[in-house]
Amino acid sequence: MRAAIGIGATVALVAVAWALLGKGAYLWVKAAHVIALIAWMAGMLYLPRLFVYHCEVPLGSAQSETFKVMERRLLRAIINPAMVLTWALGLWLAWQGDLFTVGWFQAKLALVVALSGVHGVFAAGVRKFAADANTTSQRAWRIWNEVPTLLMAAIVILVVVKPF
């Protein structure tokens, strides 16, 4: 439901910006896309670190319950809405820029799909920790913590350098 509201609000804002600014809306939407991406990445870099620390505390402890609240709120209030906005705004930008047939953009899109898959892994982690059913080791979460960084670096290189 929150994602639908976020998408609806994004569509409305883009429509208003387009109506008021015409072609000048593109840069404003691009700025909003970058801001949403930064928020998404901040959450994607922090959540697996919370998982690492959560692995260290006993099940049912006060600390464990605090981590559950922190993880849930981070996912629902920041990461999910930021991902939805990043996708919605990014797809609009790609449509406006006629980028769907450009090689570097296709590669970037594949990496963003992969990043969204990592997002899904982290969302599943939140659910498992909430149910006291996590089976992923602290070491594995440390490795997962690096995946968004690697994907982000590759995405930024593709967008800035446009190698093909």
C-alpha positions in Angstrom: 0.0 0.0 0.0 2.8 2.4 0.9 4.6 1.6 -2.4 1.4 2.4 -4.3 1.0 5.7 -2.5 4.7 6.5 -3.2 4.3 5.7 -6.9 1.1 7.7 -7.1 2.7 10.7 -5.4 5.7 10.4 -7.7 3.6 10.3 -10.8 1.6 13.3 -9.6 4.7 15.3 -8.8 6.3 14.5 -12.2 3.1 15.5 -13.9 2.9 18.8 -12.0 6.6 19.5 -12.7 6.1 18.6 -16.4 3.1 20.9 -16.6 4.8 23.8 -14.9 8.3 23.5 -16.2 7.9 21.7 -19.6 11.3 20.4 -20.7 12.9 22.0 -17.7 11.3 19.4 -15.5 13.8 16.8 -16.7 16.6 18.2 -14.6 14.4 18.5 -11.5 13.3 14.9 -11.9 16.9 13.9 -12.3 17.8 15.7 -9.1 14.9 13.9 -7.3 16.1 10.6 -8.8 19.6 11.1 -7.4 18.3 12.1 -4.0 16.1 9.0 -3.9 19.0 6.8 -5.0 21.2 8.3 -2.2 18.5 7.4 0.4 18.1 3.9 -1.1 21.8 3.3 -1.0 22.2 4.7 2.5 19.6 2.2 3.8 21.1 -0.7 1.7 24.5 0.0 3.2 23.2 0.2 6.8 20.7 -2.6 7.0 23.2 -5.5 6.5 25.4 -3.9 9.1 22.5 -4.0 11.5 22.1 -7.7 10.7 25.8 -8.3 11.5 25.3 -6.7 15.0 21.9 -8.5 15.4 23.7 -11.8 14.9 25.8 -11.1 18.1 22.9 -10.7 20.5 20.8 -13.5 22.2 17.4 -14.3 20.7 14.6 -12.6 22.7 16.9 -10.1 24.4 16.0 -6.5 24.7 18.8 -5.7 22.2 17.4 -8.2 19.7 14.0 -6.6 20.0 15.5 -3.1 19.5 17.3 -4.4 16.3 14.0 -5.8 15.0 12.4 -2.4 15.3 15.3 -0.6 13.8 15.5 -3.0 10.8 11.8 -2.9 10.2 11.6 0.9 10.3 14.7 1.3 8.1 13.2 -1.0 5.5 9.6 0.3 5.6 10.3 4.0 6.1 13.4 4.6 4.1 14.6 1.8 1.9 11.3 0.7 0.3 10.0 4.2 -0.5 13.4 5.3 -1.8 13.7 2.2 -4.1 10.2 2.9 -5.5 11.0 6.5 -6.1 14.4 5.7 -7.7 12.7 3.2 -10.1 9.7 5.5 -10.9 11.8 8.5 -11.6 14.6 6.6 -13.3 12.1 5.0 -15.7 10.6 8.3 -16.5 14.0 9.8 -17.2 14.9 6.9 -19.4 11.7 7.3 -21.3 12.2 11.0 -21.7 15.8 10.5 -22.7 15.0 7.7 -25.1 17.7 5.5 -23.4 16.1 2.1 -23.6 18.1 1.1 -26.7 21.5 2.5 -25.5 24.0 -0.1 -24.5 25.4 1.5 -21.3 21.8 2.1 -20.1 20.8 -1.5 -20.7 23.8 -2.6 -18.6 22.9 -0.1 -15.9 19.3 -1.3 -15.9 20.5 -4.9 -15.4 22.6 -3.8 -12.5 19.7 -1.9 -10.9 17.6 -5.1 -11.3 20.4 -6.9 -9.5 20.4 -4.2 -6.8 16.7 -4.7 -6.4 17.3 -8.4 -6.0 19.7 -7.6 -3.2 17.0 -5.4 -1.7 14.7 -8.5 -1.7 17.4 -10.5 0.1 17.6 -7.8 2.7 13.8 -7.6 3.1 13.7 -11.4 3.6 16.5 -10.9 6.2 14.3 -8.4 8.1 11.4 -10.9 8.1 13.6 -13.8 9.3 15.2 -11.7 12.1 11.7 -10.6 13.1 10.6 -14.2 13.4 13.8 -15.2 15.3 14.5 -17.5 12.3 17.7 -16.0 10.8 20.1 -18.8 9.6 22.6 -16.5 7.8 25.9 -16.2 9.5 27.4 -12.9 10.7 30.3 -13.5 8.2 27.8 -13.9 5.3 26.0 -10.7 6.2 29.4 -9.0 6.2 29.9 -10.2 2.6 26.3 -9.1 1.6 27.2 -5.7 3.1 29.7 -5.2 0.2 27.4 -6.2 -2.6 25.4 -2.9 -2.8 28.7 -0.9 -2.9 30.0 -2.9 -5.8 26.8 -2.6 -7.7 26.6 1.1 -7.0 30.2 1.7 -8.2 29.5 -0.1 -11.5 26.2 1.8 -12.0 27.9 5.2 -11.4 30.7 4.3 -13.8 28.2 3.3 -16.5 26.2 6.6 -16.0 29.2 8.9 -15.9 31.6 7.2 -18.4 29.0 5.8 -20.8 31.6 3.3 -22.1 29.3 1.8 -24.8 
